[in-house]
Amino acid sequence: MKKTLLYTGLLSLVLSTATAQDDVYPAPKQNKKTAITNAMIHVGNGTVIENGTLVFDNGKITYSGAAAGAPSAETIVDAKGKHVYPGIILPASTLGLQEISGVRGSTDINELGELNPSIHSIVAYKAESIVTNTLRANGILLAHVAPGGQLVAGQSSVVQLDAWNYEDAAYKIDNGMHFYMPSLLARPGGGRFAALLALLGPQQPADPVKAALDRIEGVKAFFREAKAYHQKDAGKEINLKFEATKALFEKKQKLFIHCSQVKQMLVAIDFVKEFGFDVVLVGASDSWQIADLLKQHNIAVILTQEHNLPTLDDDDVDQPYKAATALHKAGVLFCLNDDDPQNRGRNLPFNAGTAAAYGLGKEEALKAITLNAAKILGIDDKTGTLEVGKDANIVISEGDILDMKSSIISGAYIQGRGIKLSSKHTQLYERYKHKYGIK
């Protein structure tokens, strides 16, 4: 009994500490026309406006251009010597679905079973996640929240990162279906440890590649049945799993296929050919090898990790840094991501900075975390650039936002609302500055 009480107490302490950020709350709706003046404006589409002015009202951008033609505003933000960017978009994450990996009660990523198209990740999203504020401090204002799991995992949604609950956070609901493709590489059988592994439980099948192909064929069979289901006349018996795929067949939703190997990506192309799905590859570390083929079939790519080792021993050691440039040269629509479990997404701008240094260029690298990401997620009509008519998702940085050394975010707006940039990190920084008398 004492042990149970002790465990319960420790768990409560961990959870309360992890969520102890009560002074960080959503900002109220914009109520005054605001102008950011004297700024270096990076529009996000490759255009840079020196000494420009950005005006937004009622959550929307109303002017973006030279200072000379700017309309008057009630609130003026002088950004002299600073850079203004579109809000950065994290294109594939489990943000809000997992708080502490070691605490089971704070994790809600995976569902039981292999075919779960009717799962909606948005209803599990925790808007008050302690991780969210650490992303905002690096200029990340929107995120694509996806379920994990095996094979068909469910549906994802885009959220904005300043909300009371998941309803407020929802930016675009159920914009994608997620398919985690099994590996098509045969792994070693265990060597001298094979006997020991056999004692620990079931092992891989004799032919793991065939087993993986069989599972993939099972997914194809599911979609074939779903397609036939949607073609039936009225009066059919309702099947919730098939119903959940309707938007996918109508191309109102994209199929995000998580894979990295060339063999897997060739299978992904089969889904485009057979079902006509709008496919996005997530991970895709080897996509540079078949960039022309991906362009031919209009397949977009989310490169999940720039700061990584190459996939194969024979690859150049800097291949992950150059992959974005290869896709860009081939005309493939792509964006960048940060799925490092230690960073939890906050290093995304610096991943883009690495791609810029390895041939992509700064404005193209910025597009890879703003406009391109918005296009892939289907939200480019609302965000991704600082153009008139779009949501005022804006970041002000004292330096280059892609450079870890000079990027200091001094202001941020989500739909025109000036948000707080404090987080557990900044609170601890101030705490220990106070303790040691650092000014």
Buried (B, 14 or more C-beta within 10 A) or exposed (E): EEEEEEEEEEBEEBBEEBBEBEEBEBBEEBEEBBBBBBBBBBBBBEBEBEEBBBBBBEBBBBBBBEBEEBEEBEEEBEBEEBBBBBBBBBBBBBBBBBBBEEEEEBBBBBBEEBBBBBBBBBEBBBBBBBBBBBBBBBBBBBBBBBBBBBBBBBBBBBBBBBBEEBEEBBBBBBBBBBBBBBBBEEEEEEEEEEEEBEEEEEEEEEEBBEEBBEBBEEBBEBBEBBBEBBEEEEEEEEEEBBBBBBBBBEEEBBBBBBBBBBBBBEBBBEBBEEBEBBBBBBBBBBBBBBBEBBBEEEBBBBBBBBEBEBBEEEBEEEBBBBBBBBBBEBEBBBBBBBBBEEBBBBBBBBBBBBBBBBBBBBBBBBBBBBBBBBBBBBBBEBBBBBBBEBBBBBBBBBBBBBBBEEBEBEBBBBBBBBBBBBBBEBBEEEEEEEEEEEE
